[in-house]
Amino acid sequence: MEETRKRIAAEMPGLGIHYDLGEGHPLVGRRMPDLDLVTPDGPMRVFTLLQNARPLLLNLGAPGSFDITPWSDRIKLVYAKYDGPWELPALGLVSARTAVYPSGRINFA
């Protein structure tokens, strides 16, 4: 019952919930996966970055590729790398993004 196991595994942490925000990446409108990231401050999980409930722009591309100067007092910019596959129980493999704004629902750059 592999399909049932995957479905339940997606529903328990909320990864199966999808808000219809239109066309785009398969993860738009879904919960951010808790990836193991490598940041300038060392290894860190996405969950750790989201604990203080402050807006966050997660730059997974080249450092300096985003200028948030006008919003730097409101948004935390974190440079990180993730080399593994983005695989979710509800969707399977999805393509990696260069930036993520994980604010409840996911929006991708």
C-alpha positions in Angstrom: 0.0 0.0 0.0 2.8 2.4 -1.0 0.4 5.0 -2.4 -1.6 5.1 0.8 1.5 5.4 2.9 2.8 8.3 0.8 -0.6 10.1 1.0 -0.8 9.8 4.8 2.9 10.9 5.1 2.1 14.1 3.1 -1.1 14.9 5.0 0.3 14.6 8.6 2.8 17.5 8.3 0.6 19.5 5.9 2.6 18.8 2.8 -0.5 17.6 1.0 -2.3 21.0 1.4 -2.4 23.1 -1.7 -3.7 26.6 -2.1 -4.6 27.4 -5.7 -2.4 30.5 -6.5 -2.4 29.9 -10.3 0.1 28.5 -12.7 3.8 28.1 -11.8 6.1 25.8 -10.0 4.5 22.7 -8.5 5.3 23.9 -4.9 3.6 27.3 -5.2 0.9 27.4 -2.6 2.3 24.4 -0.7 4.2 24.2 2.6 8.0 24.6 2.4 9.8 21.3 2.7 12.1 21.1 5.8 15.4 20.8 3.8 18.9 20.4 5.3 20.6 23.6 4.2 24.2 24.7 4.3 24.4 28.4 5.3 27.4 30.7 6.0 26.6 30.0 9.7 26.8 26.2 9.1 24.3 23.5 8.6 20.7 24.5 9.3 17.2 23.2 8.6 14.5 25.4 7.0 12.4 24.9 10.2 15.1 26.6 12.3 15.0 29.6 10.0 11.3 29.9 10.3 11.0 29.6 14.1 10.9 33.3 14.8 8.0 33.8 12.3 9.8 36.7 10.6 9.6 37.1 6.8 12.5 35.3 5.1 13.9 35.2 1.6 15.9 32.1 1.1 18.5 32.6 -1.6 19.6 29.2 -3.0 21.4 30.8 -6.0 24.4 32.9 -6.3 25.2 35.3 -3.3 24.3 38.9 -4.2 21.8 37.9 -6.8 19.0 39.6 -4.8 19.0 43.2 -3.5 16.5 43.5 -0.7 17.9 46.9 0.5 14.5 48.6 0.5 13.0 45.8 2.6 16.0 44.9 4.8 14.3 46.1 7.9 11.4 43.8 7.3 12.8 40.7 5.5 15.7 38.5 6.5 17.9 37.4 3.6 19.6 34.0 4.0 22.1 32.6 1.5 22.1 28.8 1.5 22.9 25.7 -0.6 20.9 22.5 -0.9 22.4 19.8 -3.0 19.8 17.0 -2.5 16.6 16.3 -4.4 13.5 18.2 -3.6 11.2 15.2 -3.0 7.8 15.5 -1.2 5.5 12.6 -0.4 2.5 14.3 -2.1 4.4 15.3 -5.3 7.5 13.2 -5.7 10.5 15.0 -7.2 10.2 18.6 -8.1 12.8 21.0 -9.6 14.9 23.1 -7.3 14.4 26.9 -7.2 17.0 29.7 -6.9 15.0 31.5 -4.2 12.1 30.8 -1.9 9.9 33.2 0.2 8.5 30.6 2.6 5.6 32.6 4.3 3.0 30.0 5.2 2.4 29.3 1.5 5.4 29.1 -0.9 6.2 31.7 -3.5 9.2 31.1 -5.7 11.4 33.4 -7.7 
